[in-house]
Amino acid sequence: MTTATDTDFIGLEHEHAAHNYHPLPVVVSHGEGAWVTDVSGRRYLDCLAAYSAVNFGHGHPALVAAAKEQLDRITLTSRAFHNDQLGPFVTALAALAGKDMVLPMNTGAEAVESAIKVARAWGYRVKGVPAERATIIVADGNFHGRTTTIISFSNDPDARADFGPYTPGFRSVPYGDPAALEAAIDETTVAVLIEPIQGEAGILVPPADYLPAVRRITSERNVLFIADEIQSGLGRTGATFQCENAGVVPDLYLLGKALGGGIVPVSAVVGNADVLGVLRPGEHGSTFGGNPLAAAVGHAVVDLLATGEYQQRARELGEHLHARLRTLIGRGVVTVRGAGLWAGIDIDPALATGREVCERLMERGVLAKDTHGSTIRLAPPIVVERDDLDWAVDQLEGVLTELGA
């Protein structure tokens, strides 16, 4: 019997899967903790964690156990009926966020789309914005997903070009500039939608006074503050939410990725009844949103976060990771940004592109992903060991040396 190689799998994917990604040439077949193994048996340190969807590592025992137990019971009822997992899950998630209501969905983009609908309905039904005139303020460089509505307010040509006509109702202002944000608000504004840290843009951390200013301005102008914590939330930055690190509480949290534990897609809009309560039966829904399997896994994720252990681990290991990365500044690295176990690293473009650096890291057993030219990002699972982080930075240093830094 002939054993398939990575080339075989890559060939099948290239021939029959739409080319909407440009993956590194590695074929992963197994994973445990912060490590994955390819089809030939070689191990790699996962420093992407599926864009923070695998915050708790591959195959976390508590999450796998929750999924297996639920698989033996029931996996889908639709919301036409109640199930015994949804109520406990949304209660626990609301408590974790300090809110009182949860709208469960599946993907991060669905959470964003749901929040847009909620904000518009709130604007018409509560704030009194004239019909069909609601506007939402977003930030330049944003990434909130790739649905038609969301790419309508993106300024990333790869996500936006050739997919029009675009959905109206959005105004984009410079990220990190509260004065520009305030100037853009008028009587039609229903919400401000921002990432507390911009992920796809290169792990861009705004000035320390930015989020507090956003909270102040939105409160004063009777505008909802919607925080997209789909990548930054659930332990990644050393707190349950990055907003906590900034000392602010938004009106709505948007969650996804890690909420499903890397097992099933789970997302949610979390807020209080004075906002989420504007939805009426039949106005919004999802066949799979809030399904028993997703709720069981999501509840297990919330239980992990409720102890604070993972937030503390991400904070402490993140401090060590960033300290190590800063030693490379001037030695092939231009800048390092981030929070917790999340780092954006600008490589000197004279040396290599981000893609080239990631390909060389892969050859050394480290999986990372580039974004926007010469920037690479590191987001290892929170269960990663300190020695593994040191080894990963050593490999990056080795790559930079090979490139002539």
C-alpha positions, -999 to +999 in steps of 0.1 A: +000+000+000+014+034-010+015+061+017+003+095+005+029+123+008+024+160+016+028+166-021-002+143-028-024+161-004-013+196-015-020+186-051-055+174-044-063+206-025-048+228-052-069+210-079-102+208-062-104+235-034-110+271-044-078+291-042-089+316-016-059+309+006-022+307+000-011+282+027+025+273+036+035+239+021+030+218+052+002+192+056-008+188+092-024+156+104-022+156+142-019+181+170-014+181+207-010+212+229+011+238+211+026+212+187+014+198+154+026+169+133+026+166+095+018+136+074+055+125+073+058+126+111+077+159+115+066+181+144+062+218+143+056+244+170+023+261+161+027+298+165-005+308+148-031+288+168-055+290+139-056+328+142-063+325+179-090+299+175-068+273+193-060+295+223-062+264+246-041+242+225-048+213+202-069+186+218-074+202+252-086+173+274-115+192+289-128+205+256-124+172+238-143+155+267-171+180+265-174+174+227-173+136+229-199+135+257-222+157+237-217+138+205-231+108+222-263+127+232-275+152+206-257+177+183-285+197+166-320+207+174-322+241+157-336+270+177-372+257+169-368+239+202-349+244+234-319+222+242-304+215+276-269+230+267-278+265+254-292+280+286-262+270+308-238+282+282-252+316+276-256+321+313-220+313+320-207+334+290-228+364+301-214+362+336-179+360+323-184+392+303-203+410+330-234+413+307-268+397+308-276+385+273-260+365+246-268+361+209-251+328+198-240+324+163-213+303+145-185+323+129-168+356+137-182+372+106-217+362+116-212+378+150-202+410+132-231+409+108-254+402+138-240+432+157-246+455+127-282+444+125-287+449+163-270+483+162-293+495+134-324+482+151-313+498+183-308+531+164-343+531+149-362+517+179-344+532+208-323+562+197-349+574+171-327+576+140-348+581+109-356+550+089-329+537+065-304+564+076-283+546+103-246+548+100-218+529+118-182+543+122-153+519+116-116+523+116-091+523+087-072+491+084-100+471+100-106+434+096-140+421+107-145+393+082-151+388+045-189+388+039-203+413+014-214+438+040-181+436+059-158+441+030-179+471+020-162+490+048-127+474+044-099+493+027-080+461+020-080+458-018-075+420-016-107+416+004-127+443-014-118+446-051-142+432-076-169+423-050-191+453-054-216+469-054-209+477-017-233+480+012-237+517+023-240+530+059-204+530+071-178+558+077-142+549+082-118+571+103-081+567+112-075+540+138-063+554+171-076+589+165-104+598+188-108+633+175-115+620+140-139+595+154-158+622+173-159+644+143-175+617+122-205+612+146-237+628+137-274+623+143-275+591+122-246+574+140-257+543+159-224+526+167-187+526+166-172+492+156-135+487+163-109+460+171-092+468+205-061+456+187-061+454+149-051+418+141-049+414+104-034+449+100-003+436+118-012+434+156-016+472+158-020+484+194-036+519+196-024+546+221-033+538+257-059+566+258-077+555+227-102+530+240-111+551+270-117+580+247-139+559+225-159+548+255-163+584+267-173+598+233-198+570+225-214+574+260-217+612+256-231+610+221-255+581+228-237+557+204-230+520+209-194+509+214-190+475+197-157+458+205-146+431+180-127+408+204-129+378+180-091+376+179-080+396+209-105+382+234-107+350+255-072+351+271-050+360+241-038+393+255-034+384+291-070+393+301-104+378+293-109+408+269-084+433+256-109+460+267-101+450+303-065+458+297-076+493+286-101+497+315-132+500+294-165+481+290-181+482+256-218+479+249-213+448+229-185+422+228-181+402+196-166+368+202-156+338+181-126+317+172-114+305+207-150+303+219-152+270+200-120+257+215-107+248+180-133+220+178-165+236+164-173+271+151-189+292+179-194+329+180-215+353+200-227+389+205-227+396+242-244+426+257-272+438+279-309+435+274-313+472+267-294+466+234-297+429+225-333+430+236-343+450+205-343+417+185-377+401+181-385+365+171-381+359+134-358+389+128-325+371+131-315+335+133-292+306+125-299+269+121-267+260+138-263+290+161-266+278+197-266+241+188-260+217+217-226+206+206-214+242+202-229+252+235-213+223+253-179+231+240-184+269+244-194+263+280-163+242+286-142+271+272-159+296+296-152+273+325-114+273+316-114+311+315-134+315+347-104+304+367-082+332+354-053+307+349-050+311+312-052+349+313-024+350+338-003+325+318-008+345+286+002+377+305+034+362+320+046+343+290+037+372+268+060+395+288+088+370+283+081+366+246+081+403+239+113+408+259+130+382+238+116+396+205+128+431+214+164+419+215+161+413+178+153+450+170+181+464+149+191+428+140+167+423+112+136+433+131+123+469+128+095+469+154+077+446+177+041+452+189+014+434+207+000+422+241+001+390+259+009+360+236+002+381+205+030+397+186+034+416+153+070+417+141+080+440+113+110+425+094+134+448+076+119+447+040+155+449+027+160+414+041+129+395+031+091+395+028+071+382+057+062+352+035+098+343+030+106+345+067+076+322+075+088+297+049+122+296+065+107+293+099+087+264+087+118+247+075+131+251+111+100+237+126+080+268+135+047+277+119+038+314+117+019+336+093+028+368+075+005+397+069+010+429+049+044+427+033+072+422+057+052+417+089+048+383+106+027+375+136+031+351+164+001+338+184+010+305+200-016+285+220-017+298+256-006+263+268+028+268+251+059+262+273+084+290+281+112+269+267+093+264+234+089+302+231+126+306+236+133+280+210+109+297+185+126+331+190+160+313+185+147+300+152+136+335+141+171+348+151+186+320+130+165+329+100+175+366+103+211+356+105+208+335+074+193+364+056+223+386+065+210+406+094 
